[in-house]
Amino acid sequence: MKANALKKTTTSGKQKQTGYKTKNAIKTTLHYILLIIIGFVMFLPFIMAFLGTVKTDQEIMAFPPKFFPEVWHWKNWSRVWNTDLGQGGTFPRWLFNTAFLAVTVAVAQAIFGSMAAYAFARLKFAGRDLVFNFMLATMMIPGAVTLIPAYVLMTKLQLINSYWSLILPGIVGAGSIFMLTQFFKSIPNELEEAAVIDGATHTQIFRMVILPLSRPIILTVLILQFQGMWNAFLTPLLYLNSPDKYVLNVALSIFQQQYKTQWNLTLVGAMFNAIPVLIIFFIFSRYYLEGVAYTGIKG
Amino acid sequence: MEKTVKKTTREGLILALITFFGVMFIIVIIALINAPTMGGSRVMASITTYLEEVKATGIPFIIVIAVLAAILGVILAREIYKVWPNQKKRKEFLTGYAFLAPYLIVTLLFTVGVIFFAFYISFTNYNIFTRPTWAGLSNYAEAFAGFTDSTKRDFLQALYNVFWYSLIVVPIQTFLAILMANLLNQPVKFKRFFRTIFYAPSVTSSVVITLIFVWLYLKGGYINFFLQTFLGWFSIDFQGINWLGDPRGLIQLVVEAFGGEIPSTQWYLRGPSIAWMAIMFQNIFTTVPTYMIMFLAALQDLNPALYESASIEGASKSQMFWKITLPLLRPIILLVTVLGTIGTLQVFDQVYLATGGGPLKTSLTPVFLVYQEALGVTGPINMGYASALAFILALIIFMLTFVQRRVLTEGTEQY
């Protein structure tokens, strides 16, 4: 800025500045073009898949592929919606299973996570730091190690094919506890002290002071956990194996084998799976991105 | 006065005892649930039949855990005895553990308990439906048997594959994430719109993205079509590639271009296959946005004064990037590298859906192998062997992240 102001005083400087300006304009345009190209590339697969869902069985296999279908065959969507694999395995059922598990796990993580986080962030007791460090250590354990024994445990508890097999281990998560702890620590102590003087118990402080102040971060946890469970694949694949208990992801992996070359139908399934999370993401994107950034910086 | 002190110490003593036995009780129950026994509906029919099995095969396991539980119980009991006379401390102690209880119980059962169990059975032959039999180190030896017997090279090849995977995916995704974050960190309009669009692939499930890409990668799919059209402009004749079914390796292709040949016995010289690289490309597509957001958050936290003073000194944009931005981003680069390595070494979804480990095992990964062995997809159920593989993988991940930490934090003190 300063350099520009100095240049302005000389005549030759003025010429230079206009040159600088056009150069800047080109740069900005290039910048936007680059952004648009990247945005296009990131979204293109979704657009192509979406257009694929309304093509006929012949169109989808044609080569060279045509970008737009001749006629939009919305019938594909109802065909997939009416899928029936037998034994109660219907599409609405899978949608329900997925949504039910995602909501339950998200709510449980928010409740139990904020309880644990309150203990870590606002209470002083022997062993607190030890447990906290232990929690951080468990975050480093690769999922592959617990995969097999957790499966054995579920068979022994006879929870295979029950929603509990996914809910029980999912009600707490080190990641969300960590995020909530960092947030609770940033709430000023004065508020709590006032409550203590008024004779509030810890449970009351937690419910009346901390929780109301933490709405944004709790929403972040809810959304991230909802997305995590909605998108989970390996654990539902292992635990839920009768058609009426499938989640969308598992059902989708079966679609691919079932429909074979009818990719239009498999893609409809993919869209049914993707659209709810995308909508939630577009509405709450701020909380999503904050959550990701939070784990990034503070982790 | 003396009386109350006596009373509180007595209460404290009773509570310490309750704590000790409470801790013992909970942990021994968890150990019992996780004890290495055979499963199956007959054994699990009632608690008595299960306990009989525990008696038969799980006693050493229970004893080890009980000893650890006793140590933990003594420590906690001592603490509670110490804090008991002080009402405020007592309250915080009890509330603290009450609030942590759900977390602790679930973690002890589903994380710590199962890891002890997995560690134990990694030294046994075990398939859930029969009693685990002690096998010593044979499972671990079996994992590396491929060095001498090339028919048993599955695990070695899986490791080889994921090493290539990390080696290619992690640097590219980190680089692209920094690049995109920088593009977004300029004063542009519709920043939020672009940010949201860029992030969309990371929100969707990997199953959805993988299926879409499997479709795009078909021989008559869009990728081949785009390449044909694009290369057609330069009048290069491009034959469509069966992307996910092509086992030719990267190094193999280069060597063949010069007229050489790598025999299939020397698979480890062939490099990542075309199918494997196709999966890499798709993986980069989904993970870059997440890391981009991390970098973006870090960039927004950087002190603008640094850039102002640098521009007064006459530094160019690229100089500022290399000399200021990049060094300050080092902690996030470390984090993204570590997270990326952990993630890439454990690829599963993409392999399960897109290639099933093929072609010619060039997309086999350790986690996929663990899954196959544990469920007996290709042969008998082999839980012990699967656990051993998982522990070897975990050890490799720990070592790699440790080395990365050392390398990337070196020399950061000067900033």
Interface residues (C-beta under 8 A of the other chain):
Chain A: K2 A3 T28 H31 Y32 L34 L35 I38 G39 M42 F43 P45 F46 M48 A49 G52 M61 A62 F63 P64 P65 F112 G113 M115 A116 Y118 A119 F120 L123 K124 F125 A126 G127 R128 V131 M135 T138 M140 I141 P142 G143 A144 V145 T146 L147 I148 P149 A150 Y151 V152 L153 T155 K156 L157 Q158 L168 P169 I171 V172 A174 I177 H202 T203 F206 Q227 W230 N231 F233 L234 L237 L238 N249 L252 S253 Q256 W263 T266 L267 G269 A270 N273 A274 V277 L278 F281 F282 S285 Y288 L289 V292 A293 Y294 T295 G296 I297 G299
Chain B: I33 N34 T37 G39 M44 Y50 I75 L76 E79 K82 V83 K89 K91 E92 F93 T95 G96 Y97 F99 L100 P102 Y103 L104 V106 T107 L109 F110 T111 V112 G113 V114 I115 F117 A118 I121 I128 M180 L183 L184 Q186 V188 R192 F194 R195 T196 I197 F198 Y199 A200 P201 V203 T204 S205 S206 V207 V208 I209 L211 I212 F213 V214 W215 L216 L218 G220 G221 Y222 F225 Q228 F285 P289 T290 I293 M294 F295 L296 A297 A298 D301 S311 I312 I332 L335 V336 I342 L345 Q346 F348 D349 Y352 L353 P366 V367 V370 Y371 A374 L375 M383 A386 S387 A390 F391 L393 A394 I397 F398 T401
